[in-house]
Amino acid sequence: DSVFSHIVRAPEDPILGVTVAYNKDPSPVKLNLGVGAYRTEEGKPLVLNVVRKAEQMLVNDRSRVKEYLPIVGLAEFNKLSAKLILGAESPAIRENRVTTVQCLSGTGSLRVGAEFLAKHYHQRTIYIPHPTWGNHPKVFTLAGLSVKTYRYYNPVTRGLNFQGLLEDLGSAPSGAIVLLHACAHNPTGVDPTFQQWEQIRQLMRSKCLLPFFDSAYQGFASGSLDADAQSVRMFVADGGECLVAQSYAKNMGLYGERVGALSIVCRAADVASKVESQLKLVIRPMYSNPPIHGASIVAIILKDRNMYNEWTIELKEMADRIISMRQQLFDALRARGTPGDWSHIIKQIGMFTFTGLNKEQVAFMTKEYHIYMTSDGRISMAGLSLKTVPQLADAIHAAVT
Ligand SMILES: Cc1ncc(COP(=O)(O)O)c(CNOCC(=O)O)c1O
């Protein structure tokens, strides 16, 4: 018999498994509010016009070849990605203190960064928010880091547990790594205010905690690329060091192209260059070098003023549609007199609403109303449309009364 006959069936991924269940449901009114992928008012995935334009330019350019990229990826893409997140005027870029490597989207950037830290950084403990994106603990554990959590969400106020956050980071061992969502915290949709970020920065610098930013939604939260990068830029402005993982999955709609970048901001240029040489030793045996197509699309858009502006307009349209879905759902629950305070729906930002519904209520909504969402009560607002808001509001109303 098979040498693999001892293998047991693994459970579905808690997030991607929702789509598996959704696909199996024959109901004509089923609604997928699980995976964090943008959908139009018609419920369809969106390819940005500016992305289609960039792809057309690539196809028309007969000089382009399919050679291997360097281990660190497309140089132009790396430079432009650092500029996007750190800002065109970033002192770190000006002083050549940043190394950026193209990775396999946000997940790949997090993994390469974690493997690098496990190999070269003196502290192996990483503090991640509770709750956080379901894949975070696995990525860091498999890379060889030991994962601890810091309090982040207050289920009573459905807002930030700022005191808990400060206490937990305050009692972390000096030098520990801290994962920070740059904006649009997944799954809670709760972000620190600017003032709170400044307090977090001061505390972290005083304890030499190493910031590892995860930026998967830049521009998607507020509609402004610069506003959504403020947390990262505050830390870089103080001259300290940090890591930043970037994903273009959501804000450029390049999900399946797997386009991302890891930047490491160092205190000195020669350190950054040595860091890059060691990042290459992590990447080479992992996947050797990254895919050329998606990075080429991003580079074309970021380097051309007109295409960059066109992108920002399309990005704001996506962000605004999600924000309007928040208002629609909030109004629909109020119109139904649904018991409870639902103001967090319009206070939270980014792609997700952390509803506060429990596992049983979620299971009820799936069974009775064919609503598919993660069991922690998170819904992707991007999956909603004007015509499906009533169905969700009816389901929530029934689940809580
Ligand atoms: C916080 C965070 N970091 C990183 C990533 C990595 O995304 P990618 O590797 O696709 O760039 C994601 C993507 N999330 O996936 C959608 C969902 O939670 O339903 C993310 O949310």
PDBQT file of the ligand as one rigid body, heavy atoms in Angstrom, charges set to zero:
ROOT
HETATM    1  C1  LIG A 501      -3.141  41.348   7.457  1.00  0.00    +0.000 C 
HETATM    2  C2  LIG A 501      -2.761  40.575   6.229  1.00  0.00    +0.000 A 
HETATM    3  N1  LIG A 501      -1.461  40.383   5.976  1.00  0.00    +0.000 NA
HETATM    4  C3  LIG A 501      -1.034  39.716   4.896  1.00  0.00    +0.000 A 
HETATM    5  C4  LIG A 501      -1.934  39.212   3.988  1.00  0.00    +0.000 A 
HETATM    6  C5  LIG A 501      -1.324  38.471   2.831  1.00  0.00    +0.000 C 
HETATM    7  O1  LIG A 501      -1.934  38.550   1.657  1.00  0.00    +0.000 OA
HETATM    8  P1  LIG A 501      -1.187  38.110   0.314  1.00  0.00    +0.000 P 
HETATM    9  O2  LIG A 501      -0.179  37.069   0.646  1.00  0.00    +0.000 OA
HETATM   10  O3  LIG A 501      -2.297  37.623  -0.553  1.00  0.00    +0.000 OA
HETATM   11  O4  LIG A 501      -0.547  39.352  -0.197  1.00  0.00    +0.000 OA
HETATM   12  C6  LIG A 501      -3.327  39.391   4.198  1.00  0.00    +0.000 A 
HETATM   13  C7  LIG A 501      -4.356  38.852   3.222  1.00  0.00    +0.000 C 
HETATM   14  N2  LIG A 501      -5.535  38.431   3.845  1.00  0.00    +0.000 N 
HETATM   15  O5  LIG A 501      -6.239  37.549   3.143  1.00  0.00    +0.000 OA
HETATM   16  C8  LIG A 501      -7.566  37.920   3.089  1.00  0.00    +0.000 C 
HETATM   17  C9  LIG A 501      -8.359  37.422   4.282  1.00  0.00    +0.000 C 
HETATM   18  O6  LIG A 501      -7.904  37.542   5.447  1.00  0.00    +0.000 OA
HETATM   19  O7  LIG A 501      -9.466  36.942   4.050  1.00  0.00    +0.000 OA
HETATM   20  C10 LIG A 501      -3.744  40.078   5.344  1.00  0.00    +0.000 A 
HETATM   21  O8  LIG A 501      -5.046  40.290   5.613  1.00  0.00    +0.000 OA
ENDROOT
TORSDOF 0
